[in-house]
Amino acid sequence: MKKIVIFASGSGTNAENIIRYFSDSENVRVALVLSNKRNAGVLDRADKHDIEALYFNRKALYRSDIILNILKSIGPDLIVLAGFLWKFPDNILRAFPDSVINIHPALLPKYGGKGMYGLNVHRAVTENRETTSGITIHYVNENYDEGAVIFQTETAVLPSDSPEDVAHKIHALEYEHFPKVIEKLLTKG
């Protein structure tokens, strides 16, 4: 059985979509959801699906091995960042090489980096009058949004689209493709 651990900071719609996608799988399961926000909606979504979920603070992630040791005890085949807004720590990246992936709501390398998340990205896309945007699923390295690209797909951005309109289109791409890319990564080889 392949195991996924999901890190998320917000409401958790992508995390819940992944949980649902694998809920009847005999080969893959979400073993744990971790959040850096005590009141994050993702914790409730995980609980609703009987997935273990934990909150942690900065000290637990950056100044101790608490989260690293939890991950080692689970032995995930893939660590999935689904709207996780903190920089991912090097000690975990070293312990799980080529096993941490992220989804970004733009076509990297455009609109990536610190502070480029959610409506910030979509606002930049519309302000710059881009005609397309999309999603990028990539490996995580020591720099924000600079890991090797695994998958990209795009959607049209109309001149009349608001940042919220773009967000809606991007969410649809995320829900459609993120679980399938995860499944493909876990079954390759």
Phi, psi and omega in degrees: 000123177279140183242138177245139167243131181251133171252132178211152181250345190238223187292331173088025180294320177293318178300315180296322177299319178293316179302313179298317183302320184262006187297330180254009182286140175269353186246339186224139174216149172277117185271333186196146171241131180239138179223146177268007178235123184302323184254022181296137179300334181300328180294319177292320179297318178297315181300320180301331181257015179058036175258131178300137182220140182226146172260145175220161178251180183301319181299316181297327183274317190257334186243016176208177177254019184302307183292319177303315181292325175298314179297317179299324181291331179275322182066055182293146174279336179209136173252123187246122174266115183238080184080035176266122193263352179271153175296134185280135187288143182299324183297326178284320178299321178292323182286334182231067183296139180054032181231007180242123180235159181224155171245134180239137186275044176200171178270091180300147015275359177291143171058039175248176176105179183302132179085352180266088177211158175051223184296337175303317179294310185293327176295316179297320179299313182287322179297327179271006176054041176295148178263347175220156168213185180176203179236152173230125172255127187215159172289150179265134172234197186286352180243145178304124168059029180245002180290164182302135180285132176262318187203140171221147170211156187231167176220155179288144171245120182273152178304331181275354183291134172272167174305324179292324176297316179296318179303317180298316179295319181293317178301319179299318177295317180300311183297323181288317193259328187302309179299322181293321178293319177301313180301316180296319178296323183282340182253001179290157176078000000 
